[in-house]
Amino acid sequence: MQNTLVLYFDAPIQSWGCHTYEDDRPTELFPTRSAITGLLAACLGIDRENQEEIISLDKSYKVAVIVEKQGIRKEDYQTIRNAPLVSRETNKHAIISRKSYIFDGKFIVLLQFSNNAEYNIEKIISAIKKPVFTPFLGRRSCPITCPLFINEEKNLLQEDSLNNAVNIVFNRIQNNENKPTRIYSEDILENGVQISVRDVPSSIGKKIYSQRTVYMCEGNYVFK
């Protein structure tokens, strides 16, 4: 049996950065691994410059996401100065910056920690209950509006696999007003679509990410 932590990301505004440029900062449709690791790192008090600790934290768990409510993706138009160019020079002129956000979305994030992980589930729960730095949902402009951890009955599971835990939570919310619309899991989902996401913190340098494989299926998926 492995410990699985269930977190609820429910807020008016969220943003989960994907491939980005200075003038175009889109959002993924679900919480990214790098953002989840960043949220946990903030709770633990790990500075973003401490890349080794961030990578160690990132390697401590597997993740799955249940989309309870997709929400609406919208863009915010801003102007920025001194944006870096591909040539590594600085743009002397102000440019329009497009930042995407998800409004009124609801996501359930399941983190399954390995038994020998440096950052085990006990450390993570303690940090979430009393965070060192303020956690946010993707960007600092996206504050958390409800507790990430409510109680052990709601937030803790012990299952053989990550997908078993997903199945339990999936069935919990079947009768909710917002039925689950999509599942993303690092465990193989039978008949799930295999996609690649570049959101794994890399040891190469700051804000450089490597790819991972995720299995995606629609919310009417039937677990075997």
Secondary structure, DSSP 8 states (H G I E B T S, - for coil): -EEEEEEEEEEEEE--B-S-BTTEE-B-SS--HHHHHHHHHHHHT--TT-HHHHHHHHTTEEEEEEEEE--EEEEEEEEESS-B-TTS-B-SS-EEEEEEEEEEEEEEEEEEE-TT-SS-HHHHHHHHHS-SS--BSSSTTSB--S-S---HHHHEEEESSHHHHHHHHHHHTTTSSS---EEEESS--TT-EEEEEEEEE-SSSTT-EEEEEEEEEETT----
